[in-house]
Amino acid sequence: MPARTPHRSRPRPAQVCVVVIGYDDAGHVTDAVRSALAQGPAVREVIAVDDCSADGSAGLLERLALDEPRLKVVRREVNSGGCGSPRNDGIDAATAPYLMFLDSDDVLPPGAVDALLDAAGGRGTEVAGGLCVRRELPSGREVPWQPELYARAALVTDPSRRPRLVHDTLCVNKLYRTDFLREHGIRFPEGHFPYEDFVFTARVLAARPRIALVPDTVYVWHVRRDAGRLSISLDRSGVDNWRARITAHAQAYDVLLAAGEKRLARASRARFLDHGLRMYARELGLRGARYRQEWWDLTRAYLATFDAGDFALAPAPGRVVAQVVLASEKPCDLPRLREIAARPARLRPPYARAADGTPVWSADLPRVTLEHLLVRPVRLLPVAVDAELRPRVRGTRLRLRLHELYGRMADAAPASVDAEFVSRQDGTTGLALTARFRPDDTDPADGSWTADARVDLPALGPGTWDLRLCLRFHDGTVRETTAHASGGPGLLRRTVVPSVRHGVLLVQPYATHAGSLALRTAPGLRGTLAALGRRARRLSR
């Protein structure tokens, strides 16, 4: 269901303070402030906290305040090194009954404050939360954050009854009663403390507030991957980022546990396994040997503090990644870890068994058992499909190979596959095709199935396209998944194909960070020559 844009309700008295924090972000901070002021009369004040910027941000804010009496500028004399201290300054300075937070490079969509205020006031809650969307720039592609939590309006009278609340660690898509935060001493960690939201959110939940949830989009999180200074969530290239994430998560867990919220504490650990651990495991192949070993050591030490109950709540892929890390002192099987950490998860060969027939990760790590694969529904299994795309001037062939998985595929009987190339920018389908599976007679002992289809690549047009599959089985099962980019560098080379619309189309198959097959296409002779020129320069070096 698409995200709902807030509608403006009847005017309300000025009851909300929006705390905007920024550091050296002169290019965006005024847009953020204006989006807060544009929320209308419900906003009593916007407190802009400048964290000792050196790029003129504070001056821009003060000039804006000359014409806007609701805007108050707080200038910190020393940079705090993080987001927590400026937000705490905002909490201290707020005079309105409610407050919310806004980062300098993001915006509030129209009607966000009214939607949250109506929910909090109408339900009499201490907290109200709504949907946040991540907007990729410059493409404008939007991805909702935790949409399941905000699918419909709801009242949560006790956070422990909705453990999924710990999955939304953001503080910016929520409205808080100011006196609730002050009464319970709820603040952010001070100074340089990445992922400060984790701890703040845990402190909020530990205080057991009543929470109103709304399906309205109340926050737009701008994702700028080409920015000169990446945000904390995007700058994962150094192992210190992972160390900081573990530290913040451990503190959040301790906060919940100390408050007697065992259920929420366990849910937070399940979230760590399913989200953070899988995300970073997918990227290990991009890092150097030193990073990998430090990451591995940090992760093993932290996972050693988990108990069986913590692991039991997590979805299977995160548990398997954790078990592999715990079973080996050295980084191992990184390509397979990347695949099982993908979304959806894929478990690629080999498919080993212990002496008693129990499925195991590998002959080298028999302690990592996979017996759950024998009983889980096929629609939830980490099925593995290899995809080979062979672009040719006279036609392109897509070959898909479905691997057997401990006899489960044969039991379900593969029938056919629907394949779609989906635009990464807007989610539209550029090309759809269907092919039937047949037993792969090239290696009968492997027990795999193959499907072949011709692909009309020129019909895609320019863009970036992800291959998505819907596997259909004779027993009625349907499994949606992605495909592993197979075939090696020789099958992932740029190819020029003729196009009626563009003259020629440059096609570049490639493997994503998760190992999935995707395509980049560029139209016309100019795009082709530019790409070929870049390749020639690399070869000459």
Kinemage of the C-alpha trace (Angstrom):
@kinemage 1
@onewidth
@group {chain A} dominant
@subgroup {mainchain}
@vectorlist {calphas} color= white
{ca met a 1} P 0.000 0.000 0.000
{ca pro a 2} L 1.498 3.410 -0.955
{ca ala a 3} L 2.383 5.841 1.796
{ca arg a 4} L -0.369 8.334 2.615
{ca thr a 5} L 0.450 12.020 2.535
{ca pro a 6} L -0.937 13.840 5.565
{ca his a 7} L -3.958 16.004 5.002
{ca arg a 8} L -4.465 19.251 6.818
{ca ser a 9} L -6.974 19.007 9.612
{ca arg a 10} L -8.683 21.881 11.412
{ca pro a 11} L -6.262 24.513 12.784
{ca arg a 12} L -4.921 23.778 16.230
{ca pro a 13} L -3.395 26.048 18.858
{ca ala a 14} L 0.374 26.440 18.665
{ca gln a 15} L 1.562 23.418 20.644
{ca val a 16} L 4.627 22.010 18.887
{ca cys a 17} L 8.343 22.771 18.980
{ca val a 18} L 10.432 21.445 16.093
{ca val a 19} L 14.107 21.049 16.996
{ca val a 20} L 16.338 21.302 13.918
{ca ile a 21} L 19.993 20.357 14.341
{ca gly a 22} L 22.804 21.014 11.887
{ca tyr a 23} L 26.538 21.182 11.405
{ca asp a 24} L 28.248 22.657 8.322
{ca asp a 25} L 25.132 22.125 6.214
{ca ala a 26} L 24.532 25.592 4.798
{ca gly a 27} L 23.223 24.101 1.559
{ca his a 28} L 20.248 22.410 3.199
{ca val a 29} L 19.539 23.701 6.693
{ca thr a 30} L 17.270 26.565 5.641
{ca asp a 31} L 15.149 24.167 3.571
{ca ala a 32} L 14.697 22.009 6.663
{ca val a 33} L 13.729 24.998 8.808
{ca arg a 34} L 11.300 26.308 6.202
{ca ser a 35} L 9.614 22.898 5.986
{ca ala a 36} L 9.057 23.069 9.757
{ca leu a 37} L 7.735 26.623 9.676
{ca ala a 38} L 5.432 25.705 6.771
{ca gln a 39} L 3.589 23.218 9.001
{ca gly a 40} L 1.340 26.072 10.001
{ca pro a 41} L -0.062 27.500 13.238
{ca ala a 42} L 0.325 24.249 15.193
{ca val a 43} L 4.068 24.991 15.329
{ca arg a 44} L 4.743 27.398 18.185
{ca glu a 45} L 8.512 27.480 17.705
{ca val a 46} L 11.333 26.107 15.609
{ca ile a 47} L 14.568 25.839 17.547
{ca ala a 48} L 17.553 25.582 15.200
{ca val a 49} L 20.646 24.332 17.048
{ca asp a 50} L 23.857 25.017 15.136
{ca asp a 51} L 26.672 22.752 16.321
{ca cys a 52} L 29.483 25.298 15.877
{ca ser a 53} L 29.423 25.311 12.082
{ca ala a 54} L 32.240 26.914 10.115
{ca asp a 55} L 30.393 27.293 6.795
{ca gly a 56} L 28.105 30.204 7.638
{ca ser a 57} L 25.086 28.062 8.582
{ca ala a 58} L 24.434 30.003 11.781
{ca gly a 59} L 24.427 33.310 9.921
{ca leu a 60} L 21.892 32.010 7.415
{ca leu a 61} L 19.645 30.899 10.242
{ca glu a 62} L 19.902 34.191 12.098
{ca arg a 63} L 19.034 36.164 8.971
{ca leu a 64} L 16.031 33.903 8.438
{ca ala a 65} L 14.982 34.498 12.059
{ca leu a 66} L 14.827 38.252 11.473
{ca asp a 67} L 11.612 37.761 9.473
{ca glu a 68} L 10.270 34.773 11.376
{ca pro a 69} L 9.536 35.303 15.086
{ca arg a 70} L 8.864 31.600 15.621
{ca leu a 71} L 12.467 30.714 14.741
{ca lys a 72} L 15.011 30.677 17.565
{ca val a 73} L 18.682 30.008 16.848
{ca val a 74} L 20.935 28.336 19.400
{ca arg a 75} L 24.652 28.482 18.619
{ca arg a 76} L 26.903 25.983 20.339
{ca glu a 77} L 30.347 27.360 21.117
{ca val a 78} L 32.084 23.982 20.735
{ca asn a 79} L 31.226 21.271 18.265
{ca ser a 80} L 29.765 18.258 20.077
{ca gly a 81} L 30.893 15.653 17.553
{ca gly a 82} L 27.453 14.073 17.302
{ca cys a 83} L 23.707 14.581 17.091
{ca gly a 84} L 22.779 13.904 20.714
{ca ser a 85} L 24.034 17.076 22.420
{ca pro a 86} L 22.324 19.502 19.985
{ca arg a 87} L 19.057 17.626 20.360
{ca asn a 88} L 19.367 17.776 24.134
{ca asp a 89} L 19.885 21.549 23.831
{ca gly a 90} L 16.612 21.658 21.925
{ca ile a 91} L 14.793 19.686 24.616
{ca asp a 92} L 16.096 22.135 27.239
{ca ala a 93} L 15.068 25.205 25.236
{ca ala a 94} L 11.595 24.021 24.195
{ca thr a 95} L 8.575 25.841 25.644
{ca ala a 96} L 5.835 24.042 23.695
{ca pro a 97} L 3.859 21.073 25.107
{ca tyr a 98} L 5.068 18.780 22.293
{ca leu a 99} L 8.319 18.515 20.383
{ca met a 100} L 9.804 16.638 17.463
{ca phe a 101} L 13.218 16.458 15.823
{ca leu a 102} L 14.412 17.290 12.317
{ca asp a 103} L 17.881 16.916 10.797
{ca ser a 104} L 19.267 19.734 8.689
{ca asp a 105} L 19.414 17.714 5.454
{ca asp a 106} L 15.849 16.350 5.679
{ca val a 107} L 12.359 17.884 5.502
{ca leu a 108} L 8.907 17.558 7.026
{ca pro a 109} L 6.196 16.974 4.393
{ca pro a 110} L 3.122 19.232 4.491
{ca gly a 111} L 0.665 18.263 7.210
{ca ala a 112} L 3.126 16.106 9.182
{ca val a 113} L 2.772 18.034 12.451
{ca asp a 114} L -1.035 18.164 12.218
{ca ala a 115} L -1.243 14.413 11.613
{ca leu a 116} L 0.914 13.611 14.641
{ca leu a 117} L -0.694 16.223 16.867
{ca asp a 118} L -4.198 15.022 16.004
{ca ala a 119} L -3.175 11.478 16.909
{ca ala a 120} L -1.462 12.385 20.178
{ca gly a 121} L -4.177 14.793 21.275
{ca gly a 122} L -7.069 12.653 20.126
{ca arg a 123} L -5.730 9.520 21.796
{ca gly a 124} L -4.211 11.228 24.822
{ca thr a 125} L -0.787 9.661 24.244
{ca glu a 126} L 2.710 10.698 25.244
{ca val a 127} L 4.137 9.731 21.837
{ca ala a 128} L 2.798 9.700 18.283
{ca gly a 129} L 4.645 8.128 15.354
{ca gly a 130} L 4.169 8.105 11.602
{ca leu a 131} L 5.787 6.818 8.449
{ca cys a 132} L 9.243 7.947 7.366
{ca val a 133} L 10.301 7.596 3.730
{ca arg a 134} L 13.893 7.405 2.554
{ca arg a 135} L 14.191 9.561 -0.569
{ca glu a 136} L 17.190 8.732 -2.744
{ca leu a 137} L 18.715 11.825 -4.307
{ca pro a 138} L 18.964 12.867 -7.041
{ca ser a 139} L 16.703 10.089 -8.425
{ca gly a 140} L 13.808 10.874 -6.062
{ca arg a 141} L 13.087 7.173 -5.462
{ca glu a 142} L 11.280 6.704 -2.151
{ca val a 143} L 11.443 3.661 0.121
{ca pro a 144} L 9.216 3.534 3.227
{ca trp a 145} L 10.909 2.842 6.558
{ca gln a 146} L 9.208 0.118 8.618
{ca pro a 147} L 5.937 0.316 6.638
{ca glu a 148} L 4.423 -2.691 8.459
{ca leu a 149} L 4.442 -0.739 11.712
{ca tyr a 150} L 2.543 2.180 10.195
{ca ala a 151} L 0.189 0.325 7.849
{ca arg a 152} L -2.872 1.587 9.731
{ca ala a 153} L -3.797 3.854 12.622
{ca ala a 154} L -3.346 2.165 15.985
{ca leu a 155} L -3.165 2.831 19.704
{ca val a 156} L -0.440 1.032 21.663
{ca thr a 157} L -1.248 1.181 25.354
{ca asp a 158} L 1.834 -0.805 26.375
{ca pro a 159} L 4.969 -0.992 24.170
{ca ser a 160} L 5.686 -4.549 25.339
{ca arg a 161} L 2.534 -5.640 23.513
{ca arg a 162} L 3.997 -4.398 20.214
{ca pro a 163} L 7.606 -5.676 20.178
{ca arg a 164} L 8.015 -4.498 16.592
{ca leu a 165} L 8.283 -0.963 17.952
{ca val a 166} L 11.973 -1.648 18.632
{ca his a 167} L 12.501 -2.053 14.870
{ca asp a 168} L 11.885 1.664 14.357
{ca thr a 169} L 14.925 3.197 16.018
{ca leu a 170} L 14.387 6.630 14.462
{ca cys a 171} L 13.528 9.573 16.692
{ca val a 172} L 12.612 11.973 13.881
{ca asn a 173} L 9.280 10.518 12.744
{ca lys a 174} L 7.668 10.946 16.145
{ca leu a 175} L 6.047 13.611 18.304
{ca tyr a 176} L 6.794 13.575 22.048
{ca arg a 177} L 5.144 15.277 24.982
{ca thr a 178} L 7.829 17.585 26.316
{ca asp a 179} L 6.946 17.005 29.960
{ca phe a 180} L 7.054 13.226 29.398
{ca leu a 181} L 10.689 13.445 28.256
{ca arg a 182} L 11.629 15.748 31.120
{ca glu a 183} L 9.758 13.814 33.806
{ca his a 184} L 11.557 10.590 32.900
{ca gly a 185} L 14.913 12.256 32.192
{ca ile a 186} L 14.908 10.931 28.637
{ca arg a 187} L 17.828 12.386 26.727
{ca phe a 188} L 20.263 11.449 23.993
{ca pro a 189} L 23.812 10.269 24.708
{ca glu a 190} L 26.107 13.307 24.749
{ca gly a 191} L 29.081 14.033 22.499
{ca his a 192} L 30.377 11.781 19.761
{ca phe a 193} L 28.004 8.835 19.938
{ca pro a 194} L 26.882 7.446 16.563
{ca tyr a 195} L 23.493 5.732 16.457
{ca glu a 196} L 22.305 7.813 19.390
{ca asp a 197} L 18.717 7.161 18.230
{ca phe a 198} L 19.045 3.540 19.391
{ca val a 199} L 19.574 4.549 23.009
{ca phe a 200} L 17.047 7.387 22.987
{ca thr a 201} L 14.322 5.145 21.546
{ca ala a 202} L 15.057 2.461 24.144
{ca arg a 203} L 14.745 5.057 26.927
{ca val a 204} L 11.403 6.174 25.520
{ca leu a 205} L 10.035 2.625 25.330
{ca ala a 206} L 11.394 1.778 28.790
{ca ala a 207} L 9.216 4.577 30.214
{ca arg a 208} L 6.116 2.720 28.901
{ca pro a 209} L 4.346 5.553 27.080
{ca arg a 210} L 1.030 5.245 25.316
{ca ile a 211} L 1.804 5.538 21.597
{ca ala a 212} L -0.449 6.541 18.715
{ca leu a 213} L 0.587 5.275 15.273
{ca val a 214} L -0.600 6.858 12.014
{ca pro a 215} L -0.140 5.738 8.383
{ca asp a 216} L 0.640 9.295 7.222
{ca thr a 217} L 4.065 10.170 5.857
{ca val a 218} L 5.491 12.533 8.473
{ca tyr a 219} L 9.210 12.627 7.658
{ca val a 220} L 11.345 12.628 4.504
{ca trp a 221} L 14.840 11.253 5.056
{ca his a 222} L 17.114 12.403 2.264
{ca val a 223} L 19.722 9.844 1.197
{ca arg a 224} L 22.654 11.509 -0.568
{ca arg a 225} L 25.129 8.774 -1.460
{ca asp a 226} L 27.330 11.172 -3.424
{ca ala a 227} L 27.601 13.745 -0.629
{ca gly a 228} L 31.051 14.965 0.352
{ca arg a 229} L 30.355 13.973 3.966
{ca leu a 230} L 28.285 10.821 4.192
{ca ser a 231} L 25.747 10.359 6.936
{ca ile a 232} L 26.535 7.878 9.711
{ca ser a 233} L 24.151 5.290 8.266
{ca leu a 234} L 25.851 5.428 4.850
{ca asp a 235} L 29.497 5.707 5.928
{ca arg a 236} L 30.089 2.054 6.815
{ca ser a 237} L 33.525 1.683 5.240
{ca gly a 238} L 35.429 1.809 8.538
{ca val a 239} L 35.177 -0.788 11.273
{ca asp a 240} L 34.649 1.991 13.851
{ca asn a 241} L 31.148 2.392 12.424
{ca trp a 242} L 30.343 -1.235 13.255
{ca arg a 243} L 31.915 -0.859 16.701
{ca ala a 244} L 29.728 2.203 17.340
{ca arg a 245} L 26.631 0.357 16.184
{ca ile a 246} L 27.328 -2.536 18.549
{ca thr a 247} L 27.968 -0.109 21.426
{ca ala a 248} L 24.690 1.737 20.831
{ca his a 249} L 22.731 -1.467 20.433
{ca ala a 250} L 24.212 -2.948 23.612
{ca gln a 251} L 23.287 0.168 25.590
{ca ala a 252} L 19.753 0.121 24.220
{ca tyr a 253} L 19.403 -3.535 25.227
{ca asp a 254} L 20.675 -2.774 28.735
{ca val a 255} L 18.192 0.099 29.093
{ca leu a 256} L 15.256 -2.142 28.202
{ca leu a 257} L 16.471 -4.998 30.377
{ca ala a 258} L 17.010 -2.718 33.395
{ca ala a 259} L 13.438 -1.463 33.011
{ca gly a 260} L 12.124 -5.025 33.174
{ca glu a 261} L 11.201 -5.031 29.477
{ca lys a 262} L 12.640 -8.457 28.697
{ca arg a 263} L 10.349 -8.975 25.727
{ca leu a 264} L 11.405 -5.711 24.097
{ca ala a 265} L 15.054 -6.386 24.928
{ca arg a 266} L 14.920 -9.758 23.183
{ca ala a 267} L 13.115 -8.185 20.233
{ca ser a 268} L 15.913 -5.624 19.917
{ca arg a 269} L 18.480 -8.424 19.685
{ca ala a 270} L 16.403 -10.221 17.070
{ca arg a 271} L 16.346 -6.938 15.152
{ca phe a 272} L 20.142 -6.701 15.390
{ca leu a 273} L 20.518 -10.169 13.890
{ca asp a 274} L 17.993 -9.612 11.124
{ca his a 275} L 18.950 -6.067 10.143
{ca gly a 276} L 22.365 -4.819 11.250
{ca leu a 277} L 24.221 -8.129 11.102
{ca arg a 278} L 22.843 -9.060 7.683
{ca met a 279} L 23.481 -5.607 6.220
{ca tyr a 280} L 27.140 -5.524 7.244
{ca ala a 281} L 27.702 -9.196 6.332
{ca arg a 282} L 26.570 -8.437 2.779
{ca glu a 283} L 29.325 -5.842 2.507
{ca leu a 284} L 32.253 -7.872 3.896
{ca gly a 285} L 33.424 -8.760 0.403
{ca leu a 286} L 33.982 -5.046 -0.269
{ca arg a 287} L 36.388 -4.649 2.662
{ca gly a 288} L 40.033 -5.433 3.168
{ca ala a 289} L 41.460 -8.318 5.157
{ca arg a 290} L 42.187 -6.200 8.241
{ca tyr a 291} L 38.645 -4.825 8.368
{ca arg a 292} L 37.167 -8.302 7.975
{ca gln a 293} L 39.134 -9.760 10.859
{ca glu a 294} L 38.371 -6.819 13.179
{ca trp a 295} L 34.702 -6.976 12.223
{ca trp a 296} L 34.673 -10.723 12.794
{ca asp a 297} L 36.299 -10.401 16.230
{ca leu a 298} L 33.916 -7.625 17.329
{ca thr a 299} L 30.903 -9.573 16.144
{ca arg a 300} L 31.952 -12.830 17.800
{ca ala a 301} L 32.506 -11.049 21.103
{ca tyr a 302} L 29.096 -9.389 21.002
{ca leu a 303} L 27.197 -12.470 19.826
{ca ala a 304} L 28.761 -14.415 22.697
{ca thr a 305} L 26.564 -12.336 25.054
{ca phe a 306} L 23.364 -13.586 23.334
{ca asp a 307} L 21.467 -16.571 24.730
{ca ala a 308} L 19.334 -19.183 23.007
{ca gly a 309} L 16.178 -17.128 23.511
{ca asp a 310} L 17.720 -14.154 21.700
{ca phe a 311} L 18.616 -16.286 18.688
{ca ala a 312} L 15.266 -18.086 18.637
{ca leu a 313} L 13.296 -14.891 17.942
{ca ala a 314} L 15.364 -13.853 14.918
{ca pro a 315} L 14.469 -14.864 11.355
{ca ala a 316} L 16.531 -17.811 10.132
{ca pro a 317} L 18.974 -15.975 7.822
{ca gly a 318} L 20.279 -13.734 10.617
{ca arg a 319} L 20.622 -16.730 12.930
{ca val a 320} L 22.625 -18.624 10.322
{ca val a 321} L 25.006 -15.694 9.758
{ca ala a 322} L 25.508 -15.449 13.521
{ca gln a 323} L 26.142 -19.181 13.858
{ca val a 324} L 28.774 -19.129 11.107
{ca val a 325} L 30.579 -16.201 12.744
{ca leu a 326} L 30.538 -17.912 16.125
{ca ala a 327} L 31.729 -21.232 14.681
{ca ser a 328} L 34.880 -19.881 13.042
{ca glu a 329} L 37.652 -17.728 14.502
{ca lys a 330} L 38.594 -16.462 11.048
{ca pro a 331} L 36.385 -14.869 8.396
{ca cys a 332} L 35.165 -17.627 6.087
{ca asp a 333} L 32.666 -18.408 3.347
{ca leu a 334} L 32.093 -14.721 2.647
{ca pro a 335} L 30.427 -15.232 -0.764
{ca arg a 336} L 27.886 -17.645 0.753
{ca leu a 337} L 27.370 -15.361 3.757
{ca arg a 338} L 26.595 -12.513 1.375
{ca glu a 339} L 23.927 -14.644 -0.300
{ca ile a 340} L 22.249 -15.862 2.901
{ca ala a 341} L 22.301 -12.261 4.197
{ca ala a 342} L 20.582 -10.985 1.044
{ca arg a 343} L 16.897 -10.049 0.956
{ca pro a 344} L 15.358 -12.461 0.119
{ca ala a 345} L 17.965 -14.869 1.476
{ca arg a 346} L 19.623 -17.341 -0.900
{ca leu a 347} L 21.581 -20.417 0.178
{ca arg a 348} L 23.949 -21.489 -2.575
{ca pro a 349} L 25.749 -24.838 -2.854
{ca pro a 350} L 27.349 -26.896 -1.454
{ca tyr a 351} L 24.544 -28.524 0.496
{ca ala a 352} L 26.368 -30.600 3.087
{ca arg a 353} L 24.987 -33.076 5.600
{ca ala a 354} L 26.248 -34.395 8.906
{ca ala a 355} L 26.816 -38.110 9.413
{ca asp a 356} L 23.242 -38.519 10.648
{ca gly a 357} L 21.846 -36.737 7.576
{ca thr a 358} L 21.197 -33.379 9.250
{ca pro a 359} L 21.724 -30.447 6.853
{ca val a 360} L 24.759 -28.379 7.867
{ca trp a 361} L 26.414 -25.211 6.590
{ca ser a 362} L 29.488 -27.032 5.285
{ca ala a 363} L 31.749 -29.980 5.954
{ca asp a 364} L 34.163 -27.561 7.658
{ca leu a 365} L 31.489 -26.092 9.949
{ca pro a 366} L 29.225 -29.022 10.864
{ca arg a 367} L 28.227 -27.269 14.117
{ca val a 368} L 26.125 -24.834 12.069
{ca thr a 369} L 23.044 -26.975 11.571
{ca leu a 370} L 20.287 -26.154 9.095
{ca glu a 371} L 17.611 -28.621 10.114
{ca his a 372} L 14.991 -25.883 9.863
{ca leu a 373} L 15.270 -26.179 6.074
{ca leu a 374} L 13.588 -29.578 6.253
{ca val a 375} L 10.391 -28.263 7.853
{ca arg a 376} L 9.941 -24.634 6.781
{ca pro a 377} L 7.346 -23.950 4.058
{ca val a 378} L 8.870 -23.798 0.583
{ca arg a 379} L 7.613 -20.233 0.202
{ca leu a 380} L 10.008 -19.222 3.015
{ca leu a 381} L 13.061 -21.245 2.014
{ca pro a 382} L 16.319 -19.527 0.914
{ca val a 383} L 16.071 -20.952 -2.589
{ca ala a 384} L 19.059 -20.292 -4.833
{ca val a 385} L 18.679 -19.351 -8.489
{ca asp a 386} L 21.678 -18.572 -10.692
{ca ala a 387} L 21.082 -16.170 -13.570
{ca glu a 388} L 23.165 -15.861 -16.719
{ca leu a 389} L 22.343 -13.030 -19.089
{ca arg a 390} L 23.969 -13.266 -22.505
{ca pro a 391} L 23.399 -9.974 -24.338
{ca arg a 392} L 23.883 -10.385 -28.091
{ca val a 393} L 23.227 -8.154 -31.075
{ca arg a 394} L 20.875 -10.771 -32.528
{ca gly a 395} L 19.048 -11.470 -29.307
{ca thr a 396} L 19.652 -11.908 -25.603
{ca arg a 397} L 19.093 -15.109 -23.636
{ca leu a 398} L 18.383 -15.323 -19.925
{ca arg a 399} L 19.174 -18.696 -18.348
{ca leu a 400} L 17.965 -19.421 -14.830
{ca arg a 401} L 19.156 -22.409 -12.813
{ca leu a 402} L 17.250 -23.421 -9.675
{ca his a 403} L 19.321 -25.483 -7.245
{ca glu a 404} L 17.933 -28.399 -5.302
{ca leu a 405} L 17.789 -27.776 -1.549
{ca tyr a 406} L 17.885 -30.969 0.486
{ca gly a 407} L 15.090 -32.509 -1.595
{ca arg a 408} L 12.606 -29.714 -0.899
{ca met a 409} L 12.522 -28.451 -4.488
{ca ala a 410} L 11.832 -31.900 -5.909
{ca asp a 411} L 9.006 -32.397 -3.411
{ca ala a 412} L 7.355 -29.151 -4.509
{ca ala a 413} L 8.110 -29.829 -8.229
{ca pro a 414} L 9.291 -26.638 -10.001
{ca ala a 415} L 6.913 -25.638 -12.795
{ca ser a 416} L 7.670 -22.156 -14.119
{ca val a 417} L 9.206 -18.794 -13.333
{ca asp a 418} L 7.920 -15.261 -13.910
{ca ala a 419} L 10.812 -12.831 -14.341
{ca glu a 420} L 10.587 -9.049 -14.207
{ca phe a 421} L 13.149 -6.321 -14.720
{ca val a 422} L 12.040 -3.642 -12.257
{ca ser a 423} L 13.201 -0.024 -12.329
{ca arg a 424} L 15.206 0.880 -9.268
{ca gln a 425} L 14.086 4.491 -9.580
{ca asp a 426} L 10.307 4.180 -9.556
{ca gly a 427} L 9.547 0.476 -9.095
{ca thr a 428} L 7.841 0.057 -12.467
{ca thr a 429} L 8.222 -3.121 -14.508
{ca gly a 430} L 10.135 -2.512 -17.724
{ca leu a 431} L 10.029 -6.058 -19.008
{ca ala a 432} L 8.231 -9.237 -17.959
{ca leu a 433} L 8.604 -12.795 -19.215
{ca thr a 434} L 7.726 -16.356 -18.262
{ca ala a 435} L 9.657 -19.584 -18.762
{ca arg a 436} L 9.087 -23.203 -17.820
{ca phe a 437} L 11.500 -25.194 -15.681
{ca arg a 438} L 12.963 -28.465 -16.885
{ca pro a 439} L 15.407 -30.844 -15.211
{ca asp a 440} L 18.987 -29.821 -15.887
{ca asp a 441} L 20.405 -32.770 -17.830
{ca thr a 442} L 23.945 -31.353 -17.881
{ca asp a 443} L 24.492 -32.644 -14.344
{ca pro a 444} L 21.689 -35.033 -13.316
{ca ala a 445} L 23.365 -35.780 -9.991
{ca asp a 446} L 23.001 -32.108 -8.970
{ca gly a 447} L 19.226 -32.294 -9.246
{ca ser a 448} L 18.797 -28.716 -10.462
{ca trp a 449} L 16.311 -27.219 -12.913
{ca thr a 450} L 16.823 -24.700 -15.708
{ca ala a 451} L 14.591 -22.228 -17.528
{ca asp a 452} L 15.492 -20.221 -20.642
{ca ala a 453} L 13.876 -17.140 -22.123
{ca arg a 454} L 14.654 -14.559 -24.749
{ca val a 455} L 14.916 -11.012 -23.423
{ca asp a 456} L 14.018 -7.925 -25.450
{ca leu a 457} L 16.582 -5.628 -23.827
{ca pro a 458} L 15.838 -2.585 -26.042
{ca ala a 459} L 12.336 -2.554 -24.569
{ca leu a 460} L 13.829 -1.587 -21.197
{ca gly a 461} L 15.148 1.799 -22.166
{ca pro a 462} L 17.687 3.671 -20.005
{ca gly a 463} L 17.975 3.102 -16.264
{ca thr a 464} L 18.972 0.610 -13.592
{ca trp a 465} L 16.962 -2.603 -13.489
{ca asp a 466} L 16.748 -5.300 -10.819
{ca leu a 467} L 15.791 -8.848 -11.793
{ca arg a 468} L 12.977 -10.211 -9.641
{ca leu a 469} L 11.622 -13.737 -9.853
{ca cys a 470} L 8.405 -15.482 -8.912
{ca leu a 471} L 8.922 -19.255 -8.779
{ca arg a 472} L 5.850 -21.428 -9.252
{ca phe a 473} L 5.663 -25.073 -8.192
{ca his a 474} L 3.267 -27.860 -9.180
{ca asp a 475} L 2.123 -28.225 -5.557
{ca gly a 476} L 0.753 -24.650 -5.715
{ca thr a 477} L 3.599 -22.997 -3.831
{ca val a 478} L 4.789 -19.561 -4.969
{ca arg a 479} L 8.169 -18.149 -3.906
{ca glu a 480} L 9.380 -14.648 -4.729
{ca thr a 481} L 13.135 -14.150 -4.823
{ca thr a 482} L 16.079 -12.650 -6.691
{ca ala a 483} L 18.829 -14.351 -8.687
{ca his a 484} L 22.548 -14.721 -8.108
{ca ala a 485} L 24.599 -13.090 -10.892
{ca ser a 486} L 26.347 -16.109 -12.373
{ca gly a 487} L 28.710 -16.825 -15.206
{ca gly a 488} L 31.789 -14.834 -14.180
{ca pro a 489} L 33.227 -11.619 -15.664
{ca gly a 490} L 32.880 -12.924 -19.212
{ca leu a 491} L 29.101 -12.833 -18.924
{ca leu a 492} L 29.006 -9.494 -17.088
{ca arg a 493} L 30.553 -7.423 -19.869
{ca arg a 494} L 29.085 -4.355 -21.514
{ca thr a 495} L 27.264 -5.017 -24.751
{ca val a 496} L 25.803 -2.696 -27.374
{ca val a 497} L 22.419 -3.781 -28.747
{ca pro a 498} L 20.397 -2.077 -31.473
{ca ser a 499} L 17.337 -0.099 -30.413
{ca val a 500} L 14.618 1.328 -32.627
{ca arg a 501} L 14.016 4.161 -30.175
{ca his a 502} L 17.590 5.020 -29.202
{ca gly a 503} L 19.614 3.752 -32.137
{ca val a 504} L 21.803 1.708 -29.838
{ca leu a 505} L 21.540 0.742 -26.174
{ca leu a 506} L 24.539 0.040 -23.950
{ca val a 507} L 23.773 -2.847 -21.562
{ca gln a 508} L 25.888 -3.565 -18.475
{ca pro a 509} L 24.923 -6.632 -16.413
{ca tyr a 510} L 26.444 -6.548 -12.928
{ca ala a 511} L 26.262 -8.095 -9.476
{ca thr a 512} L 24.876 -5.946 -6.658
{ca his a 513} L 26.497 -5.859 -3.194
{ca ala a 514} L 24.217 -8.755 -2.286
{ca gly a 515} L 25.299 -10.710 -5.381
{ca ser a 516} L 22.014 -10.259 -7.261
{ca leu a 517} L 21.853 -9.775 -11.016
{ca ala a 518} L 20.998 -6.248 -12.138
{ca leu a 519} L 21.354 -4.198 -15.324
{ca arg a 520} L 22.423 -0.693 -16.190
{ca thr a 521} L 21.317 0.578 -19.582
{ca ala a 522} L 22.392 3.779 -21.328
{ca pro a 523} L 20.832 5.092 -24.543
{ca gly a 524} L 22.354 6.379 -27.760
{ca leu a 525} L 25.749 6.663 -29.330
{ca arg a 526} L 26.961 9.310 -26.873
{ca gly a 527} L 26.369 7.118 -23.842
{ca thr a 528} L 27.966 4.153 -25.569
{ca leu a 529} L 31.074 6.071 -26.598
{ca ala a 530} L 31.458 7.553 -23.113
{ca ala a 531} L 31.289 4.121 -21.486
{ca leu a 532} L 33.662 2.568 -24.028
{ca gly a 533} L 36.063 5.460 -23.504
{ca arg a 534} L 36.117 4.879 -19.759
{ca arg a 535} L 36.802 1.200 -20.336
{ca ala a 536} L 39.640 1.986 -22.764
{ca arg a 537} L 41.253 4.313 -20.228
{ca arg a 538} L 41.100 1.622 -17.537
{ca leu a 539} L 42.660 -0.934 -19.873
{ca ser a 540} L 45.444 1.474 -20.854
{ca arg a 541} L 46.329 1.928 -17.186
